[in-house]
Amino acid sequence: MRAAGKLSGFPEFLPAERSVELAVLDHLSRVFELHGFGNIETRAVEPLETLLRKGEIDKEVYAVRRLHADESEASELALHFDLTVPFARYVVENAGHLQFPFRRYQIQKVWRGERPQAGRFREFTQADIDIVGDGALPFHFDVEVARVMAEALAGLPIPGLSLTLQVSNRKVLEGFYLGLGITEPTAVMQVIDKLDKLPADRIAELLGEQGLSEQQASSCLALAEIVTTDTSFVKQVRDLGVEHPMLDEGLAELESVVAGCATVEGVTVTADLRIARGLDYYTGTVFETRVAEHPGLGSICSGGRYDQLASDGKRTYPGVGLSIGVSRLLSTLTTSGITASRSVPSAVLVAVNHEDTRPESDEIAQRLRARGIACEVAPNAQKFGKQIRFAERRGIPFVWFVNDEGHQVKDIRTGDQQSADPDGWTPPETDLRPQVTQKETTA
């Protein structure tokens, strides 16, 4: 079959890069399951009208239709652009079989018709967690979800990452704007949410176009400048002199989230009042996450509280959740030198003395595999030097021999060789499976 060439926006990793991705996904699954989140998978397609109902996403949706469909047949299905909308549908359809509050994590591909560029793809992997209630969901779950994701981010098996989990609350922003006398707070939030892309003076112009006075625009920008790593943001907001009951509620909620994450090490959690999130279904707590080493990457983890996303007309299912853009994060890291210590899972290559002794080599490999040690048997009964070079090219750290002295295992990186028993020998933990590493660079 003739190669079709690469498709822009549809990333494919080499084996070593895929090993990094698997290490990240395994870590995320482990953390989520430790906190009681069960795994689900939803279908790849949803009714087109369902996807178009949620936010400003209509230009990015991929419609699905049969190749030989009649010209008059409408494209009624589309590939999901995130995992939250299909999850909402899943909850409504399966509510009678779920125990609420329902906790789920989901790791799947999603599709968006974006213009491909650094960190943005048309097909990519997301990892989501959500907690959903039936009719009501206590606020303490916002704090819990924030802590779970902070722990997951802090423990990512990738060296040299400096991550900041930015937390805000739309009630703070909306209450503040209402306290200023602004009648369309949602429109203002959408403008403020562009502060990481546009300069402040341009944001002020856009706010003026929304009908805000110069003083109102100045106050909105002053609020957006508040960023703290503790709960001191509350006083800074109060000092701006704006009052509204919704503002009070939002400040109390945001204070709880930031205080609740204070003991998590390895990730910086900040109250950042620029953060609003563009999608219109968020109603309270909102999150974004930045990588200090890659400021142009944008947010690699975001989400928040949504009180009206899932409903069957009689019952409403409020929730709170976060989503990690796994492909966005890894695409940048792998191009900047993050890789795996080897491109294959094999920790051992079992050498073959002669082709007629291959069954013995196969039997040794099976004994090692039975104990959880990934290995493979040499493809050819060549001289041992050539078999060792084959292991080096594959990145396999150990070669297993059987010679006159019995079973021997050689660490081909150091040259150390020792007697070993296939039923007792175990490689060091760091060699048992590929490790995520940073390539050395030369000036």
Summary of the structure (lengths in Angstrom):
residues: 443
radius of gyration: 26.7
end to end distance: 42.0
largest distance: 90.0
contacts: 1375
relative contact order: 0.13
helix: 36%
strand: 23%
